[in-house]
């Protein structure tokens, strides 16, 4: 092939084809200065947008209307009826008096609505965080009993809230993405189990006999040992627990049986906690009243009750942090912050996907952080998103985050008006409410099995996280989940599943008639699928489909070359079939033309995996191509140890090893006659001409990986003895193109290097604006890629004009992999 150039035009002359003139096109290289400029341009506007984004309520508050108000009132009041008993119950889990749960509840729902990007999430005390607070209180008081439990809990809220608020302001919410969903669900399930078994002693009336801060399996053992100490509390606890589960089953059954009354059963189900709490409190009051009447000299009640609950907000003010308390709880701060943030972010994202709105994780961190910071003025302990209350809020048809205001009002009414009634609430009833609520957090077996079907590694992480949480502690379960997620991520980065590619002929057809199947050759189904790939190739011998006569394809169906992974048998150094999706095995995927190797990395080509991919490509080069220089070995001893040749072994030679003459040469000769041979390298394999990297899956490179490509090029050049072309296709990132150009890839090494016989350029055919509508109904060849010259308007482009898709001064960079058919 010869080339001639004119201004802004390159003309290619080929012996078999007419001249093709291609307009010269140059792509600018990515510049670090442009990147820096993009970061600092329009600072005032960016600052304004940033400050405006801190208050999402400004985007919708002016559109508030009566319909939204009605939905928010219904949802808020409904959640409030559930939040009051739950918050007092969770305060019991945290080792605090009930009023602290109510403080955390009302301030959480009040403040969150001004910063939230989720309308469904309900902030307040939750089971897992309450359990974590309880453990921290117990550990700190073991060392320093002078620190009051409410102060410890409020200081923890201050610290966790500050961390969350800082992460949100710095827009570092992406850090939480490093922990996978199975890992989160693992420690959540283990924590739920720990909470349930920790409430059973209180349900049975012997809570003081069992240390519920031990590992869960120890709590189970101690609970069973102390069953003979069961008290009358069990009558309240077990009966209320049975009523709660039976109530839920009855409402679910009624909603399925009578779908027209589904809303009635839903709101009836919502009221179950409140109704059970009210009636158990009435029974408790009657029983205690009778007991005190019969026993005038009573000193203790016949069963455990909450006792006095202060009315109103008794602990409002700026908190004072005792000296040394932060040091005492420093080791517990990381895991507490992780629990606080992970639970909230995972819940908000789940409801955002279900209800079709976008969650901004950074803003959610600001919301949850600021909520806990304000909560310190009311002696609240850490509050985060609750899954059960958020689900209830969503089902009630909440319209905006302002529903939290009505929920907070319900909590305040309870604080000011119902505290005298709270005195008679049995603690066993609160334990039954906790067990009933927390049991929903345990992952069912269907979800576990789905993890196994989707990703076995994730299923393993989930199960191990549950086991560690149950048999060790929540902290160990969380740390394992984080480390396991990081280890899996690093493993995938360090062990890429790169593949070598081969060729098939591919066309696209529509609405084919699917004939036969693997199970039955007589089944014929008419399907209606657009762009079903029909791949032409050689069928295996003896296959039934080989003997079946197929209808001829339409004349307008044209096949083009596509590159697909080679089987592991044809390319042993490629990834195994476990990691690579192959095409129909009835097709004979042809390897590249002689002297061509096409390799597709499956991950980012970075320092963690470049050495492995370097070795993979070099091993394949040495397997399918021969070295450029001939090697002559006069003796077996002249061969290198790493290339000993084919093994020539027999039993006679084995016996000869034990004779002295084998090791001592004859006098007058340097070698044994058996070793006197001349071996010349007559290798039938072809010389290497092209190494092609398909970077369609590579999104990043670094200095180490680019240097490994340079080393690979130099090693291959020494092996072959002359220049080998390195081609790249599918480059997604302009910074990858910049780095490859910086080390000499993409074009000829120097001006003295002779141009190859064939140069490949991708061209695009543009359509004028008047033909855009009609072009949809035309059959477009797969090779035709529609594009428009960016320097001209769409309307001025002629339908038959074509342009280079990639820069003409980098002929070794391609949009797609060329067919290389001329090398056959």
For each residue, the residues with C-beta under 8 A, 3 or more apart:
1: 12 13 14 757 758 759
2: 12 13
3: 10 11 12 13 755 759
4: 10 11 13
5: 9 10 11 24
6: 9 11
7:
8: 23 24
9: 5 6 21 22 23 24
10: 3 4 5 21 22 23 24 808
11: 3 4 5 6 19 20 21 22
12: 1 2 3 19 20 22 759
13: 1 2 3 4 19
14: 1 17 18 19 20
15:
16:
17: 14 20
18: 14
19: 11 12 13 14
20: 11 12 14 17
21: 9 10 11
22: 9 10 11 12 761 763 802 803 804 808
23: 8 9 10 803 804
24: 5 8 9 10 804 808 809
25: 803 804 806 807 808
26: 807 808 809
27: 737 806 807 810
28: 31
29: 734 737 738 741
30: 34 35 734 735 737 738
31: 28 34 35
32: 35 36
33: 36 37
34: 30 31 37 38
35: 30 31 32 38 39
36: 32 33 39 40
37: 33 34 40 41
38: 34 35 41
39: 35 36
40: 36 37 43
41: 37 38
42: 45 46
43: 40 46 47
44: 47 48
45: 42 48 49
46: 42 43 49 50
47: 43 44 50 51
48: 44 45 51 52
49: 45 46 52 53
50: 46 47 53 54
51: 47 48 54
52: 48 49 55 58
53: 49 50 56 360 363
54: 50 51 115 363 366
55: 52 58 114 115
56: 53 59 60 115 116 117 360 363
57: 60 61 113 114 115 116 401
58: 52 55 61 62
59: 56
60: 56 57 63 64 400
61: 57 58 64
62: 58
63: 60
64: 60 61 68 69 400 402
65: 68 69
66: 69 70
67: 70 71 399
68: 64 65 71 72 399 400 402
69: 64 65 66 72 73
70: 66 67 73 74
71: 67 68 74 75 396 397 398 399 403
72: 68 69 75 76 398 399 400 402 403 405 406
73: 69 70 76 77 403 406
74: 70 71 77 78 396 397
75: 71 72 78 79 393 396 397 398 399 403 406
76: 72 73 79 80 393 398 403 404 405 406 407 409 410
77: 73 74 80 81 406 407 410
78: 74 75 81 82 267 270 392 393 396
79: 75 76 82 83 122 389 392 393 396 403 407
80: 76 77 83 84 406 407 408 409 410 411
81: 77 78 84 270 271 273 274 410
82: 78 79 85 86 270 273 274 388 389 392
83: 79 80 86 87 105 109 122 124 389 407 410 411
84: 80 81 87 88 102 105 274 410 411 414 418
85: 82 88 89 273 274 277 430 433
86: 82 83 89 90 101 124 125 273 386 388 389 433 434 437
87: 83 84 90 91 98 101 102 104 105 124 125 411
88: 84 85 91 92 98 101 102 306 422 425 430
89: 85 86 92 93 101 430 431 433 434 437
90: 86 87 93 94 101 125 126 127 130 434
91: 87 88 94 96 97 98 99 100 101 102 104 125 130 381
92: 88 89 95 96 98 101 202 427 430 431 434
93: 89 90 127 130 131 134 195 198 199 434
94: 90 91 100 101 125 130 131 133 134 137 153 381
95: 92 133 134 137 138 149
96: 91 92 100 101 133 137 149 150 153 381
97: 91 100 150 309
98: 87 88 91 92 101 102 306 309 422 425
99: 91 102 103 309 310 314 415 419
100: 91 94 96 97 103 104 150 153 379 380 381
101: 86 87 88 89 90 91 92 94 96 98 104 105 125
102: 84 87 88 91 98 99 105 106 411 414 415
103: 99 100 106 107 313 315 375 378 379 380
104: 87 91 100 101 107 108 124 125 375 380 381 382 383
105: 83 84 87 101 102 108 109 124 125 383 408 411
106: 102 103 109 110 407 408 411 412 415
107: 103 104 110 111 371 374 375 378 380 383 408
108: 104 105 111 112 123 124 371 375 380 383 404
109: 83 105 106 112 113 122 123 124 404 405 407 408 411
110: 106 107 113 404 405 408
111: 107 108 114 115 123 367 370 371 374 375
112: 108 109 115 116 121 123 367 368 371 401 404
113: 57 109 110 116 400 401 402 403 404 405
114: 55 57 111 401
115: 54 55 56 57 111 112 363 366 367 370 371
116: 56 57 112 113 119 121 363 364 367 401
117: 56 348 352 357 358 359 360 363 364 367
118: 121 348 351 352 357 359 364 401
119: 116 355 357 398 399 400 401 403
120: 348 351 355 390 393 394 398
121: 112 116 118 344 347 348 351 385 390 393
122: 79 83 109 385 386 389 390 392 393 404 407
123: 108 109 111 112 344 368 371 383 384 385 386 404
124: 83 86 87 104 105 108 109 383 386 389
125: 86 87 90 91 94 101 104 105 129 130 381 383 386
126: 90 129 130 343 383 384 385 386 387
127: 90 93 130 131 191 192 195 434 437 438 441
128: 131 132 188 191 192 195 339 343 441 474
129: 125 126 132 133 336 339 340 343 382 383 384
130: 90 91 93 94 125 126 127 133 134 381
131: 93 94 127 128 134 135 191 194 195 198 474
132: 128 129 135 136 332 335 336 339 474
133: 94 95 96 129 130 136 137 153 156 336 381 382
134: 93 94 95 130 131 137 138 213
135: 131 132 138 139 213 332 473 474
136: 132 133 139 140 152 153 156 329 332 336
137: 94 95 96 133 134 140 141 149 152 153
138: 95 134 135 141 142 213
139: 135 136 142 143 329 332
140: 136 137 143 144 147 152 325 328 329
141: 137 138 144 145 147 149 152
142: 138 139 145
143: 139 140 328
144: 140 141 147 324 325 328
145: 141 142
146:
147: 140 141 144 151 152 322 325 328
148: 151 152
149: 95 96 137 141 152 153
150: 96 97 100 153 154 315 379 381
151: 147 148 154 155 319 322 325
152: 136 137 140 141 147 148 149 155 156 325 329
153: 94 96 100 133 136 137 149 150 156 157 381 382
154: 150 151 157 158 319 375 376 379 380 381
155: 151 152 158 159 319 321 322 325 326 329
156: 133 136 152 153 159 160 329 332 333 336 381 382
157: 153 154 160 161 372 373 375 376 380 381 382 383
158: 154 155 161 162 319 321 372 373 376
159: 155 156 162 163 326 329 333 337
160: 156 157 163 164 333 336 337 340 369 372 382
161: 157 158 164 165 368 369 370 371 372 373 375 376 382
162: 158 159 165 166 369 373
163: 159 160 166 167 333 337 369
164: 160 161 167 168 337 340 341 365 366 368 369 372
165: 161 162 168 169 365 366 369 370 373
166: 162 163 169 170 369
167: 163 164 170 172 173 175 341 362 365 369
168: 164 165 171 172 173 362 363 364 365 366 367 369
169: 165 166 366
170: 166 167
171: 168 362
172: 167 168 175 362
173: 167 168 176 345 361 362 364 365
174: 177 361
175: 167 172 178
176: 173 179 341 342 345 361
177: 174
178: 175 482 485 486 489
179: 176 183 184 338 342 481 482 485
180: 183 184 458 461 481 485 488
181: 184 185 346 458
182: 185 186 451 455 458 459 461 462 465
183: 179 180 186 187 461 462 465 481 482 484 485
184: 179 180 181 187 188 342 343 346 481
185: 181 182 188 189 443 447 462
186: 182 183 189 190 461 462 463 464 465 466 469 477 481
187: 183 184 190 191 465 466 469 474 477 478 480 481
188: 128 184 185 191 192 343 441 443
189: 185 186 192 193 441 442 443 462 465 466 469
190: 186 187 193 194 216 465 466 467 468 469 470 474 477
191: 127 128 131 187 188 194 195 441 469 474 477
192: 127 128 188 189 195 196 438 439 441 442
193: 189 190 196 197 216 442 466 469 470
194: 131 190 191 197 198 216 219 469 470 474
195: 93 127 128 131 191 192 198 199 434 438
196: 192 193 199 200 434 435 438 439
197: 193 194 200 212 216 219 220 223
198: 93 131 194 195 201 212 216 219
199: 93 195 196 202 203 212 431 434 435 438
200: 196 197 203 204 223 431 435
201: 198 204 206 207 209 210 212 219 222 223 226
202: 92 199 205 207 233 237 304 427 428 430 431
203: 199 200 233 234 237 238 241 428 431 432 435
204: 200 201 223 226 227 229 230 231 233 234 237 428
205: 202 229 230 231 232 233 234 237 303 304 428
206: 201 209 210 226 229 230 231
207: 201 202 210 212 304 427
208:
209: 201 206 222 226 229
210: 201 206 207 219 222 223 226
211: 214 218 219 222
212: 197 198 199 201 207 219
213: 134 135 138
214: 211 218 219 222
215: 218 219 470 471 472 473
216: 190 193 194 197 198 219 220 469 470 471
217: 220 221 470 471
218: 211 214 215 221 222
219: 194 197 198 201 210 211 212 214 215 216 222 223
220: 197 216 217 223 224
221: 217 218 224 225
222: 201 209 210 211 214 218 219 225 226
223: 197 200 201 204 210 219 220 226 227
224: 220 221 227
225: 221 222
226: 201 204 206 209 210 222 223 229
227: 204 223 224 230
228:
229: 204 205 206 209 226
230: 204 205 206 227 234
231: 204 205 206 234 303
232: 205 235 236 302 303
233: 202 203 204 205 236 237 303 304 426 427 428
234: 203 204 205 230 231 237 238 428
235: 232 238 239
236: 232 233 239 240 280 283 284 303 426 428 429 432
237: 202 203 204 205 233 234 240 241 426 428 429 431 432
238: 203 234 235 241 242 432
239: 235 236 242 243
240: 236 237 243 244 276 280 428 429 432 433
241: 203 237 238 244 245 432 435 436
242: 238 239 245 246
243: 239 240 246 247 272 276
244: 240 241 247 248 272 273 276 432 433 436
245: 241 242 248 249 436
246: 242 243 249 250
247: 243 244 250 251 269 272 276
248: 244 245 251 252 269 272
249: 245 246 252 253
250: 246 247 253 254
251: 247 248 254 255 265 266 268 269 272
252: 248 249 255 256 265 269
253: 249 250 256 257
254: 250 251 257 258 261 265
255: 251 252 258 259 261 262 265 266
256: 252 253 259
257: 253 254
258: 254 255 261 262 265
259: 255 256 262
260:
261: 254 255 258 264 265
262: 255 258 259 265 266
263: 266 267
264: 261 267 268
265: 251 252 254 255 258 261 262 268 269
266: 251 255 262 263 269 270 395
267: 78 263 264 270 271
268: 251 264 265 271 272
269: 247 248 251 252 265 266 272
270: 78 81 82 266 267 392 396
271: 81 267 268 274 275
272: 243 244 247 248 251 268 269 275 276
273: 81 82 85 86 244 276 277 433 436 437
274: 81 82 84 85 271 277 278
275: 271 272 278 279
276: 240 243 244 247 272 273 279 280 429 432 433
277: 85 273 274 280 281 425 429 433
278: 274 275 281 282
279: 275 276 282 283
280: 236 240 276 277 283 284 425 426 429
281: 277 278 284 285 421 422 424 425 426 429
282: 278 279 285 286
283: 236 279 280 286 287
284: 236 280 281 287 288 303 305 424 425 426 429
285: 281 282 288 289 424
286: 282 283 289 290
287: 283 284 290 291 302 303
288: 284 285 291 292 301 302 305 424
289: 285 286 292 293
290: 286 287 293 294
291: 287 288 294 295 298 301 302
292: 288 289 295 296 298
293: 289 290 296
294: 290 291
295: 291 292 298
296: 292 293
297:
298: 291 292 295 301
299:
300:
301: 288 291 298 304 305
302: 232 287 288 291
303: 205 231 232 233 236 284 287 426 428
304: 202 205 207 233 301 426 427 428
305: 284 288 301 423 424 425 426 427
306: 88 98 309 422 423 424 425 427 430
307: 423
308: 423
309: 97 98 99 306 419 422 423
310: 99 314 419
311: 314 415 416 419 420
312: 415 416
313: 103 316 378 415
314: 99 310 311
315: 103 150 378 379
316: 313 377 378 379
317: 377
318: 377
319: 151 154 155 158 376 377 379
320:
321: 155 158 325 326
322: 147 151 155 325
323:
324: 144 327 328
325: 140 144 147 151 152 155 321 322 328 329
326: 155 159 321 329 330
327: 324 330
328: 140 143 144 147 324 325
329: 136 139 140 152 155 156 159 325 326 332 333
330: 326 327 333
331: 334
332: 132 135 136 139 156 329 335 336 475
333: 156 159 160 163 329 330 336 337
334: 331 337 338
335: 132 332 338 339 474 475 478 479
336: 129 132 133 136 156 160 332 333 339 340 382
337: 159 160 163 164 333 334 340 341
338: 179 334 335 341 342 478 482
339: 128 129 132 335 336 342 343 384 474 478
340: 129 160 164 336 337 343 344 368 372 382 384
341: 164 167 176 337 338 344 345 365 368 384
342: 176 179 184 338 339 345 346
343: 126 128 129 184 188 339 340 346 347 384 385 387
344: 121 123 340 341 347 348 364 368 384 385
345: 173 176 341 342 348 349 361 364 365
346: 181 184 342 343 349 350
347: 121 343 344 350 351 385 386 387 390
348: 117 118 120 121 344 345 351 352 359 364 385
349: 345 346 352 353 359 361
350: 346 347 353 354
351: 118 120 121 347 348 354 355 390 391 394
352: 117 118 348 349 355 356 357 358 359
353: 349 350 356
354: 350 351 394
355: 119 120 351 352 394
356: 352 353
357: 117 118 119 352
358: 117 352
359: 117 118 348 349 352 364
360: 53 56 117 363 364
361: 173 174 176 345 349 364 365
362: 167 168 171 172 173 365 366
363: 53 54 56 115 116 117 168 360 366 367
364: 116 117 118 168 173 344 345 348 359 360 361 367 368
365: 164 165 167 168 173 341 345 361 362 368 369
366: 54 115 164 165 168 169 362 363 369 370
367: 111 112 115 116 117 168 363 364 370 371
368: 112 123 161 164 340 341 344 364 365 371 372 384 385
369: 160 161 162 163 164 165 166 167 168 365 366 372 373
370: 111 115 161 165 366 367 373 374
371: 107 108 111 112 115 123 161 367 368 374 375 383
372: 157 158 160 161 164 340 368 369 375 376 380 382 383
373: 157 158 161 162 165 369 370 376
374: 107 111 370 371 377 378
375: 103 104 107 108 111 154 157 161 371 372 378 380 381 382 383
376: 154 157 158 161 319 372 373 379 380
377: 316 317 318 319 374
378: 103 107 313 315 316 374 375
379: 100 103 150 154 315 316 319 376
380: 100 103 104 107 108 154 157 372 375 376 383
381: 91 94 96 100 104 125 130 133 150 153 154 156 157 375
382: 104 129 133 153 156 157 160 161 336 340 372 375
383: 104 105 107 108 123 124 125 126 129 157 371 372 375 380
384: 123 126 129 339 340 341 343 344 368
385: 121 122 123 126 343 344 347 348 368 390
386: 86 122 123 124 125 126 347 389 390
387: 126 343 347 390 391 440 441
388: 82 86 391 392 437 440
389: 79 82 83 86 122 124 386 392 393
390: 120 121 122 347 351 385 386 387 393 394
391: 351 387 388 394 395
392: 78 79 82 122 270 388 389 395 396
393: 75 76 78 79 120 121 122 389 390 396 398 403
394: 120 351 354 355 390 391 398
395: 266 391 392
396: 71 74 75 78 79 270 392 393
397: 71 74 75
398: 71 72 75 76 119 120 393 394 403
399: 67 68 71 72 75 119 403
400: 60 64 68 72 113 119 403
401: 57 112 113 114 116 118 119 404
402: 64 68 72 113 405
403: 71 72 73 75 76 79 113 119 393 398 399 400 406 407
404: 76 108 109 110 112 113 122 123 401 407 408
405: 72 76 109 110 113 402 408 409
406: 72 73 75 76 77 80 403 409 410
407: 76 77 79 80 83 106 109 122 403 404 410 411
408: 80 105 106 107 109 110 404 405 411 412
409: 76 80 405 406 412 413
410: 76 77 80 81 83 84 406 407 413 414
411: 80 83 84 87 102 105 106 109 407 408 414 415
412: 106 408 409 415 416
413: 409 410 416 417 418
414: 84 102 410 411 417 418 419
415: 99 102 106 311 312 313 411 412 418 419
416: 311 312 412 413 419
417: 413 414
418: 84 413 414 415 421 422
419: 99 309 310 311 414 415 416 422 423
420: 311 423
421: 281 418 424 425
422: 88 98 281 306 309 418 419 425
423: 305 306 307 308 309 419 420
424: 281 284 285 288 305 306 421
425: 88 98 277 280 281 284 305 306 421 422 429 430
426: 233 236 237 280 281 284 303 304 305 429 430
427: 92 202 207 233 304 305 306 430 431
428: 202 203 204 205 233 234 236 237 240 303 304 431 432
429: 236 237 240 276 277 280 281 284 425 426 432 433
430: 85 88 89 92 202 306 425 426 427 433 434
431: 89 92 199 200 202 203 237 427 428 434 435
432: 203 236 237 238 240 241 244 276 428 429 435 436
433: 85 86 89 240 244 273 276 277 429 430 436 437
434: 86 89 90 92 93 127 195 196 199 430 431 437 438
435: 196 199 200 203 241 431 432 438 439
436: 241 244 245 273 432 433 439
437: 86 89 127 273 388 433 434 440
438: 127 192 195 196 199 434 435 441 442
439: 192 196 435 436 442
440: 387 388 437
441: 127 128 188 189 191 192 387 438
442: 189 192 193 438 439
443: 185 188 189 447 448 462
444: 447 448
445: 448 449
446: 449 450
447: 185 443 444 450 451
448: 443 444 445 451 452 459 462 463
449: 445 446 452 453
450: 446 447 453 454
451: 182 447 448 454 455 458 459 462
452: 448 449 456 459
453: 449 450
454: 450 451 458
455: 182 451 458 459
456: 452 459 460
457: 460 461 488
458: 180 181 182 451 454 455 461 462
459: 182 448 451 452 455 456 462 463
460: 456 457 463 464
461: 180 182 183 186 457 458 464 465 481 484 485 488
462: 182 183 185 186 189 443 448 451 458 459 465 466
463: 186 448 459 460 466 467
464: 186 460 461 467 468 480 484
465: 182 183 186 187 189 190 461 462 468 469 477 480 481 484
466: 186 187 189 190 193 462 463 469 470 477
467: 190 463 464 470 471
468: 190 464 465 471 472 476 477 480
469: 186 187 189 190 191 193 194 216 465 466 472 473 474 476 477
470: 190 193 194 215 216 217 466 467
471: 215 216 217 467 468
472: 215 468 469 476 477
473: 135 215 469 476 477
474: 128 131 132 135 187 190 191 194 335 339 469 477 478
475: 332 335 478 479
476: 468 469 472 473 479 480
477: 186 187 190 191 465 466 468 469 472 473 474 480 481
478: 187 335 338 339 474 475 481 482
479: 335 475 476 482 483
480: 187 464 465 468 476 477 483 484
481: 179 180 183 184 186 187 461 465 477 478 484 485
482: 178 179 183 338 478 479 485 486
483: 479 480 486 487
484: 183 461 464 465 480 481 487 488
485: 178 179 180 183 461 481 482 488 489
486: 178 482 483 489 490
487: 483 484 490 491
488: 180 457 461 484 485 491 492
489: 178 485 486 492 493
490: 486 487 493 494 608
491: 487 488 494 495
492: 488 489 495 496 603
493: 489 490 496 603 604 606 608 609
494: 490 491 608 609 612
495: 491 492 609 612
496: 492 493 601 602 603 609 612 613
497: 575 579 580 602 603
498: 574 575 599 600 601 602 613 616
499: 565 566 571 574 575 580 599 600 602
500: 565 566 571 573 574 597 598 599 600 620
501: 563 564 565 566 592 598 599 600 694 817
502: 563 564 565 566 570 571 589 590 591 592 598
503: 561 562 563 564 589 590 591 592 819
504: 535 536 537 561 562 564 583 587 589 590
505: 535 536 537 559 560 561 562
506: 533 534 535 536 559 560 561 562 782
507: 533 534 535 536 553 557 558 559 560 782
508: 531 532 533 534 782
509: 512 532 534 553 557
510: 529 530 531 532
511: 527 528 529 530
512: 509 527 529 532 534
513: 524 525 526 527
514: 517 524 525 526 527
515: 524 548
516: 520 521 522 523 524 544 545 548
517: 514 520 521 523
518:
519: 523
520: 516 517 523
521: 516 517 544 548
522: 516
523: 516 517 519 520
524: 513 514 515 516
525: 513 514
526: 513 514
527: 511 512 513 514 532
528: 511
529: 510 511 512 532
530: 510 511
531: 508 510
532: 508 509 510 512 527 529
533: 506 507 508
534: 506 507 508 509 512 553 557
535: 504 505 506 507 562 583 584 587
536: 504 505 506 507 559
537: 504 505 586 587 588 589
538: 587 588
539: 543 545 546 586 587 588
540: 543 546 585 586 588
541: 546
542: 546
543: 539 540 546 547 586
544: 516 521 547 548
545: 516 539 548 586
546: 539 540 541 542 543
547: 543 544
548: 515 516 521 544 545
549:
550:
551:
552:
553: 507 509 534 557
554: 557
555:
556: 779
557: 507 509 534 553 554
558: 507 781 782
559: 505 506 507 536
560: 505 506 507 781 782 783 819
561: 503 504 505 506 819 821
562: 503 504 505 506 535
563: 501 502 503 598 600 694 817
564: 501 502 503 504 582 583 589
565: 499 500 501 502 574 575 580 581 582 583 589 600
566: 499 500 501 502 570 571 574 589 591
567: 570 571 577 582 589
568: 571 572 574 575 576 577
569: 572
570: 502 566 567 589 591
571: 499 500 502 566 567 568 574 591 620
572: 568 569 623
573: 500 616 619 620 623
574: 498 499 500 565 566 568 571 580 616 620
575: 497 498 499 565 568 578 579 580 602
576: 568 579 580
577: 567 568 580 582
578: 575
579: 497 575 576 602
580: 497 499 565 574 575 576 577
581: 565
582: 564 565 567 577 585
583: 504 535 564 565 587 589
584: 535 587
585: 540 582
586: 537 539 540 543 545
587: 504 535 537 538 539 583 584
588: 537 538 539 540
589: 502 503 504 537 564 565 566 567 570 583
590: 502 503 504
591: 502 503 566 570 571 624
592: 501 502 503 596 597 598 692 820
593: 596 820 821 823 824
594: 686 823 824
595: 625 686 687 688 689 690 823
596: 592 593 689 690 692 820 823
597: 500 592 617 620 621 624 625 688 690 691 692
598: 500 501 502 563 592 692 694 817
599: 498 499 500 501 613 616 617 620 691 692 693 694
600: 498 499 500 501 563 565 693 694 696 697
601: 496 498 605 613 693 694 695 697 698
602: 496 497 498 499 575 579 697
603: 492 493 496 497 609 697 698
604: 493 609 698 699 700 701
605: 601 609 610 613 695 698 700 701 705
606: 493 609 610 700 701 702 704 705
607: 610 702 703 704 705
608: 490 493 494
609: 493 494 495 496 603 604 605 606 612 613 705
610: 605 606 607 613 614 704 705 708 709
611: 614 615 708
612: 494 495 496 609 615 616
613: 496 498 599 601 605 609 610 616 617 708
614: 610 611 617 618 708 711 712
615: 611 612 618 619
616: 498 573 574 599 612 613 619 620
617: 597 599 613 614 620 621 691 712
618: 614 615 621 622 712 715 716
619: 573 615 616 622 623
620: 500 571 573 574 597 599 616 617 623 624
621: 597 617 618 624 625 688 691 716 719
622: 618 619 625 719
623: 572 573 619 620
624: 591 597 620 621 685 686
625: 595 597 621 622 685 686 687 688 720
626: 681 683 684 685 686 687
627: 631 681 683 719 720 721
628: 687 719 720 721 722
629: 721
630: 680 681
631: 627 680 681
632: 678 679 680 681
633: 636 638 639 645 678 679
634: 638 677 678 679
635: 638 671 675 676 677
636: 633 639 645 675 677
637: 671 675
638: 633 634 635
639: 633 636 643 644 645 679
640: 643 644
641: 644
642:
643: 639 640
644: 639 640 641 647
645: 633 636 639 679
646:
647: 644
648: 653
649: 653 654
650: 653 654
651: 654 655
652: 655 656
653: 648 649 650 656 657
654: 649 650 651 657
655: 651 652 658 659
656: 652 653 659 662
657: 653 654 662
658: 655 662
659: 655 656 662
660: 663 664
661: 664 666
662: 656 657 658 659 672
663: 660
664: 660 661
665: 669 670 671 672
666: 661 669 672
667:
668:
669: 665 666 672 673
670: 665
671: 635 637 665 675 676
672: 662 665 666 669 675 676
673: 669 676
674:
675: 635 636 637 671 672
676: 635 671 672 673
677: 634 635 636
678: 632 633 634
679: 632 633 634 639 645
680: 630 631 632
681: 626 627 630 631 632
682:
683: 626 627
684: 626
685: 624 625 626
686: 594 595 624 625 626 689
687: 595 625 626 628 720
688: 595 597 621 625 691 716 719 720 724
689: 595 596 686 724 725 823
690: 595 596 597 724 725 726 727 820 823
691: 597 599 617 621 688 716 724 725 726 727
692: 592 596 597 598 599 726 727 728 729 817
693: 599 600 601 726 727 728 729
694: 501 563 598 599 600 601 697 728 729 730 817
695: 601 605 698 728 729 730 731 732 736
696: 600 729 730 732
697: 600 601 602 603 694 730
698: 601 603 604 605 695 701 730 731 732 733 736
699: 604 732 733
700: 604 605 606 733 736
701: 604 605 606 698 705 706 733 735 736 739
702: 606 607 705 706
703: 607 706 707 739
704: 606 607 610 707 708
705: 605 606 607 609 610 701 702 708 709
706: 701 702 703 709 710 739 740 742 743
707: 703 704 710 711 743
708: 610 611 613 614 704 705 711 712
709: 610 705 706 712 713 726 740 743 745
710: 706 707 713 714 743 744
711: 614 707 708 714 715
712: 614 617 618 708 709 715 716
713: 709 710 716 717 724 726 745
714: 710 711 717 718
715: 618 711 712 718 719
716: 618 621 688 691 712 713 719 720 724
717: 713 714 720 721 722 723 724
718: 714 715 721
719: 621 622 627 628 688 715 716
720: 625 627 628 687 688 716 717 724
721: 627 628 629 717 718
722: 628 717
723: 717 749 753
724: 688 689 690 691 713 716 717 720
725: 689 690 691 756 812
726: 690 691 692 693 709 713 745 812
727: 690 691 692 693 760 812 813 814 818
728: 692 693 694 695 731 740 745 746 812 813 814
729: 692 693 694 695 696 813 814 815 816 817
730: 694 695 696 697 698 814 815 816
731: 695 698 728 736 737 740 813
732: 695 696 698 699 736
733: 698 699 700 701 736 737
734: 29 30 737 738
735: 30 701 738 739
736: 695 698 700 701 731 732 733 739 740
737: 27 29 30 731 733 734 740 741 746 813
738: 29 30 734 735 741 742
739: 701 703 706 735 736 742 743
740: 706 709 728 731 736 737 743 745 746 813
741: 29 737 738 744 745 746 747 810
742: 706 738 739
743: 706 707 709 710 739 740
744: 710 741 747 749
745: 709 713 726 728 740 741 812
746: 728 737 740 741 810 811 812 813
747: 741 744 809 810 811 812
748: 751 753 755
749: 723 744 753
750: 753
751: 748
752:
753: 723 748 749 750
754:
755: 3 748 759
756: 725 759
757: 1 822
758: 1 822
759: 1 3 12 755 756 811
760: 727 811 814 818
761: 22 804 806 808 811
762: 785 804 805 806 814 815 816
763: 22 802 803 804 805
764: 784 785 786 787 802 803 804 805
765: 784 785 786 787 800 801 802
766: 786 787 788 789 797 798 799 801 802 803
767: 771 772 775 786 797 799
768: 771 772 794 795 796 797 798 799
769: 772 794 795
770: 795
771: 767 768 774 775 799
772: 767 768 769 775 776
773: 776
774: 771 777 778
775: 767 771 772 778 780 786
776: 772 773
777: 774
778: 774 775
779: 556
780: 775 784 786
781: 558 560 784
782: 506 507 508 558 560
783: 560
784: 764 765 780 781
785: 762 764 765 805 815
786: 764 765 766 767 775 780
787: 764 765 766 803 805
788: 766 792 794 797
789: 766 792 797 801 803
790:
791:
792: 788 789 796 797
793: 796 797
794: 768 769 788 797
795: 768 769 770
796: 768 792 793
797: 766 767 768 788 789 792 793 794 801
798: 766 768 801
799: 766 767 768 771
800: 765
801: 765 766 789 797 798
802: 22 763 764 765 766
803: 22 23 25 763 764 766 787 789
804: 22 23 24 25 761 762 763 764 807 808
805: 762 763 764 785 787 815
806: 25 27 761 762 810 813 814 815
807: 25 26 27 804 810 813
808: 10 22 24 25 26 761 804 811
809: 24 26 747
810: 27 741 746 747 806 807 813
811: 746 747 759 760 761 808
812: 725 726 727 728 745 746 747
813: 727 728 729 731 737 740 746 806 807 810
814: 727 728 729 730 760 762 806 817 818
815: 729 730 762 785 805 806
816: 729 730 762
817: 501 563 598 692 694 729 814
818: 727 760 814
819: 503 560 561
820: 592 593 596 690 823
821: 561 593 824
822: 757 758
823: 593 594 595 596 689 690 820
824: 593 594 821
